[in-house]
Each structure stands twice: as C-alpha cells, then as structure tokens.
Amino acid sequence: MTQTYDLVVESGTVTTASASWKADIAVLDGKIAAIGGPFPAAHRRIDARGMHVVPGFWHVHCHFREPGHTYKEDFGTGTRAAAAGGVTFCIDMTNNDPHPTTLETFEMKKALVAPKAHVDYALYGGGLYPRTVEALAKAGAIGIKVFNTRHIKEVYPYISELGVLDHGILYELYEATRDVGLGAAVHHDDPEWVKRLTFRDYIDKGRTDFAAYLDSRRNGYMYGHGMVAGLAASLYYARICGVRLHVLHCGLMPVGAFEMIRHAKFDLGQAVTAELDFASMLNTPEQEAKVGPRTCFTHVDPEASWAAIRDGIADVLVLEHAPHTAEEVDPGWQDMFSVPLGGTGVQEFVPMLLNAVNQGRLTLNDAVRLCSETPAKIFGLHPRKGSLEVGADADLTIVDLDREVVFKHSDMLSKTGYTVWEGMKAKGAPVCTIVRGATVMREGKVVGEPGYGRFTPGIAATPPSSTTPAVSA
C-alpha cells in the first residue's frame, strides 16, 4: 500500500553541509519520513523546482526583549521576523527585566513567551549566581549566558548587575556549568580598561559624536582590545575548569582573538567554539555613515574574519538581532557613548548569508554547516535539529539563490520599524520556511500562527513526567 505523506517538497536541490543532490523530501507527523522519491501520495505538495532545500537555518543570538523591554521587541514580533527571514530555530538571550538567572524568573519567561513564538526556540539561562545554574539547567536552559562586561556608562547590559566582573564568580559559574553538562556562552571584556581609556581620550575631551565613536572603535577602545583581554583570562579559566566555552562576538574583536581561539582549539584541544557576527564583515563605511547610530559596525580587518571561517576558527555565523527604538539610538549622532548598542538582524540574516554565497565567499554547503548543522551539534540537538536525516524534525528552509531583495524599513516585521541595512541589496532569498512540517512563511508572507513555535529544552533538562500531557502544536 502506498504511504500517504502530510507534505512532499518536490523537485528541489537538497543541500546539506557535505552534499547537494536532486530529491524530494516526504514529511509525516512533523518528521522527515523519506528522501528520494517520487512520492505520489501527499496531502500537500510544495514545488521547489529551481530552488535549494536546506535544513532550517538557526539564529543563535537573538534579543527578543521579553520580559521587560517589549516596547523594543517581543517574542511574537521577533520570531515572526525570524519566520519571514527563513529562520526555523532561534536562541534568545538573557538581558531581560527580570533577568532569567533564577528558576523563578526563568520559568516566568518560559510561560510568557510560549504563546507567542512562530518558530521553535531555546532560551539561555542567565549566568550570575553559581548556585542557580543547576536549577536553570534542569528547567531547560540551552546554555548559560555570561556578560563578562559592563557598558562604560552603565547603558548596557540594561540590568547593570548582570555584568560578571569578579573572576572568582566567573570561575564558579564555569564550574557549575561544567557540572551540569552545559556550555558557557560568554560576552568578554575588560570594562575598566575600556572605561578609563575611552574617558581619557574621548569623553573627557568632549569627543562624543558618532564620528568619534567610530574612531574609538578603530583604536580598539569600544568593543576592541578589552574584549581580547577578557577572552584571554576566560580561555585559561575554562581550560583549567573543563567547561565548554562558546565565545560570542568574534566579529567585533581585533584579530588577536582569532589567534587565541585557534591556539586553544587546535594546539591545546580545548572545548571551545566561536560565534562570529558577520554583520561586521558585510557592512561598509558608506552604510555606517548613512544609518549612523543604528548601524552594525565594520570590522577593523574583515578579511581576517573570512579567514577565520575558512580555517575553522569560527564555528557559527550570526547576524545579531538586538533591536532598539529609533528614539533611543538616534541621539548617538551627538553622543554615541550614551546610547544602547545593537541593531536588527533576524529577518535580514538569511538573505545576507545567501548573498555571501553568490559572491563566492561561502558555498551553500558552508552556510548549512555554519548556520544549521554546527549550531545544532554545539547545543546538543543534532540530528533531531539541523539535519535532513530521516527521523529529524522537518525544519526546512527553501531558498532561491537568484532572487534579489532590497532591504527597506517598510518591510521589517521587527517592532523597531527599521533595518540597519536600509537600501542594501542582496542576491538570494528564502521563499518558504517550514517548522516541523508546517509552513510558517510562504513567499515572504508569514502564514503560521503565534504559539506554534515550540520551546526546546537543553540537554541537561529534567525529562518530562510520563503523566505530563504532550504539548500540542
């Protein structure tokens, strides 16, 4: 008897991290049931002729601002933008109010966001109190996020006590994270060094406008040498402790960071992974000048970042999504040191990634490796997520490498209503986003319902009781 499938994606080029071939994908009960074809019996069919079908793209650095800052973004608008952008899985960060650093606040956040999600997601637990790490892990945290930083004017993180500057506490957080089997994802810095030199050479001299800020970045003050110094200490502590370290914001750091990570990974065999925000490699001085304080900053040496990808130093690519309102950031034209930093990225991520493929910077197989397969492996969810294996969740992104898009403020689904990439063109676009077999975006229009996206617990979570009802889709 012929099997009738729920969905067949037919006539596309199936693309994984290692291969590409013509095939159909059959989906049953939210899972990939077969690859090959033809599959004559199906309730729904999607024609992917001339397009590529890849494991759903992940975005692992999202700030959806809930709870506490939902005037900037919320989980519904953020994951809706993700779906529109071809992203099937998001990981949300912790600088909320209240911050999810205890079991109570983590569970509160889980309950708040569950009815709103358009795509599947995971949540970091906030690394602030070593004694709460075990409870966060059991509650399903995907990892422990640590802010080893503090803005020089206490602008960021929003909850200033989130900054873990005491290295003794940092080490104890690493111990606790190691003991539960999770990884520590860390934003590194030496904020006192940054603060002292930035005030000395810029703020105290009245040099605070946007141009001065760019100059301070080129000199390695703001998001520069202090990050590398913080990374050096962190790598050592992580090595002697034995925790898995996930290094954030490599796209902002001076090139010395890449050499440190290379040495730790390849010479010492340390369990280190690196997340590179490739916005800094794609932006241009012209775009910076046009959008000003809303911008993503250019890297001092973009070619070093591309080399880090080629050499295996960088494991994951992101286009960080950290939105603020225009009213918050636009005063940065006059005083950039006093406004919060961050921009949009989750809706623009996949087109920018595909544009890099069309430019020859990456292959589509590279894109799958960096943005689907490897992140799923890092966070312990592969092959259920991030793969096209039979039995995996049917998370698929269908992309057209020939379609061109122009980023416009009016097209953005983020609450900010703007994009840092206004006016820029990209060749390559997602045309369909499929999460566990359900189409949540078709031809740029979000068709999925809020609440369909499912919380995905980390590997240290307490298994649900056999008497617990299944979560409905």
N, C-alpha and C positions, 0 to 999 in steps of 0.2 A: 504494500500500500504506500502511495506517495505521501511523504510528510508535507503537511501544510505549515508554512512558517508565518510568523507575525509580520516579518518585514524581510524583503530582499533588496539589497543595494547592488545594482547590476551594472555591468559594462564599464566599471571604473578600473583605474590602476591602483591596486592595493599596494601600499607603501609602508614598510617597517623601517627600523633602524639599519637593517642589513640588506634589504632586497626590495624590488618592485616587480610586480607582475600583474597581468590582466586576470581578473577573477571577480566572481560575485560573492557577496557575504550574506549569509542567511542568519536571521535573528529569531530566537524563540525564548519567551519568558524573560526578556531583558538581557539575555546572554548571546554571545556568538555561538551559533549552533553548527555552522559548517562554512567552509570557504572552498570555492571552486565553481561548481555549477555546471550547467544551468539548473536552477531550482524552479520548476514550473508552477508550483502551488504556493501562493502567498496572499495574505490579506492586504498587504501594502507593498508597493514597489517604488523605488527611487532610481531614476535613470542617472547614472554618474558618468555617462559617456563623455570622453574628453577631459575628465577630471581625475583627481587623485583622492583616494580614501585612506586616511591615516588614523592611527589610534588617537582618540580625542586629546587635544592639546591641554596641558596643565598650565596654570598660572599660580606660582607658589609664593608670590609676595604681594598680597592684597591687603589694603587697609580700607575695609568697608565701614569703619567708623561707628559700628554699633556694638555696645551701647555708648551713649554719652555725647556723641558728636554727629548726630544724624541730620543736622542741618547741612553738613557737607556731603554725606552719602549715607545710605543704609544698606542692609543686606539685600533687600529686594532690588533696589536700583543698581547696586554693584554687580550682583550676579546676573541681572538682566543684561547689563552691558557686556558681561562675560559671554553670555549665550550669543548675543549679537555678533561678538567678535570671534566666534568659533572655538571658544574655550569650554571644555566639559567638566573641568575639575579645578577648584580654587582652594588655596590655603590662606586663611585670614590671620592677620597679626593681632597684637595684644594691647596696643596703646589706646585703650578704651577707658571709659569712666562709668562704673568702676572697672579697674583692670582685672582680667581673669587670672589672678595669682593665687586664689584660694579655691577650694572646692565649691563654696557657695557662689562666688562670683562667676566661676567657670560654668556651673550648671545654669545660672541665671542667663548667661549669654547664649548657651545652647538652646534654652527654651525660647528666648526672644527671636532668634534668627531662623529657627526651624520652619515657621510658616511662610517664610519669605523667599527661600532660595529657589532659583531657577535651574541651577546646575548642582552637581554633587560637590561636597566641600569637606574640609577638615579645619580644625582650629588648633592653633598653638596655645599652650598654657604659658602664662607669664612667669618668667624666672626672676623671682625677687626674694622669696622665702624658701630656703632649702628644705624646711620641714614640710612644706605643702606639695613638693614635687611628686611624691608617691601618690597622693590623692588625685592630683591632676592627671597623672598617667593612667590610673585606674578608671577615671571618668572619661577617658578617650582622647586626651591631648595627643596630637600627631608628633609633637616635639616640644621642647622648652625653649622659648624665645627670650634672649637676654639682651637688654640695652646696656652695653658697657660704654655708655656715652651720656652726655647731657649737653644741651644747647648752651652756647656761651651766654645767652640772655634768658635762659630758662623757658624758651619758646617751645622746644621740642626735646624729649617727649612731652606731651601735654601734661601728664602726671609726673612732675619732676622727680618724685621719689622712685620712679621706675628705673632710673639710671643706677646701675650697679657699678660703683666706682671703687669699692673696697675689694681688693683682690682676694682677701680671705673669704669673703662671702661668695665671690665669683668661683673660687675653687670648691667651696662646699656645694654650690649649685651644680658644678660639674660632677662631683661625687654622687650627689643624689640622682642626677640624670643618668649617669652610668649605671647606677644600681637598679634602675627600673628598665633599662634596656633601650631608652630613647636617645635621640641625638640632641645636642645643644646648638641652636641657631643663634649666632651672635652678631650684633652690630658693634664693631670695635671702635675704640677711640682712646685718646689721651686728652680729655677735655680741658684739663688745667693748662697744659701746654698750648692748646689751641686758643683758649681764652686769653692767656697772658700775651701772646704774640699778636693776636688779632686786635686786641685793645691797644697795644703799644703802637702798632704800625698803621692802624686804620681808624678805629672808632675814636680813640683819644685825639686824633688829628682831624676829626670831622669828615673823614673819608668813609661815608656810609652808603653812597648811592649804588645803583646796580652795577655800574662800571667798576667801582672799587671792589665790590664783592667778587666779580669775575677775576679781577687782578689777584685778590687774596686766594682764590682757588688755584690760579696758575702758579702762585708761590707756595702752594701746598699747605695753607693755613686751614681754611674751612674745608672739611672733608678731604684731608690730604695726609700729610706726614703723621699726624696724630693717630689716624686710623691704622697706619702700618705699625706704629709703635705699640698700639693696643693689641694688634694682631700678634706681634712677636711674643708678648707675655702670654697671651691666650693659647697660642700653639704649644708653648712649653708646659703650661699648666695642664692642658688637655692631654698632652703626651704622657706626663708622669701619672696623671689620674686614670687615663684609659678611656675617657669619654669620646664618643664620636662627635666631631666638631664640624658644623656646617657654617661656612664663612659667608656672610652677607655683604653686599655692596662692593664686590670686587671691581665693578665697572667704574667706581668713583676713586679708588685708591691709586696712588702712584705705583709705578711699575715694580718697585721693590717688593710689593705684596705678592706678586706672581712668583718671584724667585723663592720667597719664604714658603709658599704653598707647595711649589714644585719640590723643594728640598724635603719638606715634611712628608709628602705623599710618596715620592719615588725613591728618595735616598733612605729615609727612615722607616718607610712602610706604615706611616701613621694613618689612622682612620679619619681623613679629612676630605670634605667635599666643598666645592666653591660655587657660589651663585653669582653670576655676572649679569648686571643690569645693562643690557646692550643699548639702552637709550643713549648712553654717553658716547657710544661708537657711531650712532646714526645721526645724532644731532649735528648741526653746523653753526659756526659763529653767526651766520646770517639769520638763522632761525632764532638763536638766542637773542639777537638784537631786536627781532620783530616781536616776540612774545614776552620778553623781559622776565619779570619775576615768576611768571607761570611756567618757565622753561624747565627742561631737563638739561643738566649741564654737560658740556662736552668733556671727554676725557683728554688729559694732557697728552696722551700717546695712544690714539685709537688702534694703531697697528699692533701695539703690544697686547691689546685685548684680543684682537683677532688671532694673534699667535698663541695666546693662552688657550683659546678654544681648540686650535689645531693640535696643540701639544698635549691636550688632555688635562691641563691645569684647571680650567673651568669645566664644571660638570653640567651646569644647568643655566639656561638663559631665562631672563625675565624682562619685562618692561614694567617696572614697579608702578603699581596703582596706589597713589597716596594723595587723593584729591583734597583741595581746599577751595573755599569760595573766592571769587574774584575780589570781593571786598577785603578779604584777609590778606591776599598776596600782592595786590596791585600797589599798595603803599611802598613796596620794595623798590620801586623806581627811585624813591628818595632815601630809604633806609632798609636795605636788603638784610641787614643783620638782625632786624627786629620782627621779621615775618616768618611764618612757618614754611617749611620746605616740602616740596612734593608736587606731583602732577598726575595727570590721568595716564592710563596705560592698558587697562584690561581689554578695552574694546579695540584698541589700535594694535595690540600685540601681534596677532597672527598675520595681518597684512604686512606689518613691518618685517616680520620673520620671513614671509614669502618673498618680499621684495629683496631681502638679502640673498635668498636662493636664486632669484632671477639675475641678480648682479654677479653671481658666481662666488660669493663669499662663503656660502654653505651649499651643500646638497640638500634635497628634501629629506633624504635619509638622515643627514646630520640633524636637521630640525626635529625629526621624530625622536632621535636619540636624546637630544638636549632638552626637549620640551614635552616628552611623553614618557619614553621608556626609562630614562635615568632617574627623573624625579620619583616615579613610581617605585623604583628599586630603592632609592635613598630612604624613602619613608615607609618601606616595608609593605607596599600594596601591590607589587608586581608578582605574578602576571594577571591578577584579577583586574587591575587597572594598568593603563599604559601599554597594553599589548593587543594584538589581534589574534591571540590564540583561541582555539575552540574552548569554550567554558568561561572565557573572560567576560566581564561586563561589556555590553555592546555600546561602548562610548566611542563615537566616530566623528571625525571632522572631515567633511568633503570640501576640497579646495579646488579652485580654478586658478592655475598659475598664469593664465593670460588676462584675467580680468583686472582692470585698473580702477583704483579708488583715489579720491582726493579727500583728505580729512577736513571736515567742516565742523564748526561749533554746533551748527543746527542739527547735525546727525548724531550727536553724542547722547547716550542714554544715562550717563552719569548725572547726578544732581548738580554738579558744577556748571553744566551747560557749556563747557568749553573744552578744547583739546589743546595740549601743548604743541601738537603737530599741525595746527591750523595752516591750510594751504599746501601742505606737503603731499606729494603723490607717491603711491605705492603700486607696484605691479604684483598681483596675486591677492586673492581674497577668499575667505570662507563663504561657501554658498549654502551649507547645511550643517547644523550642529545636532548631534544625536546623543542622548544620555540614556543609558540602559534601554536602548531600543526605541525610545520616544523622541520624536523630532521636536526640539525646543526652539530652533531657528531655521527658517527657510527663506532663502533669497533676501537676507538682511532683515527680515521681519521676525520678531520674537513671537512664537506661537505657543510656547509652553506656559504652564501655569505656575504662579508662585507656590512654593511648598512642595513641588515635585522633587527638587534637589534634595539629596539625602546626606545627612551627617555621616561621615566615615571615620570611625574611631581609629586611633593609632594602635600599634602592635602590642602595647602594654595594657590595653583596656581590659577591664574585667568582663568576661563573656556574659552576655545577657542570660538571664534565667530562662529555663525551658518553659516556664509558665508565662513569660512576658509575651504579649501579643506582638506579632510581626508588624513592622512599620509599613503602612500602606503607601503605595506610590501615587 
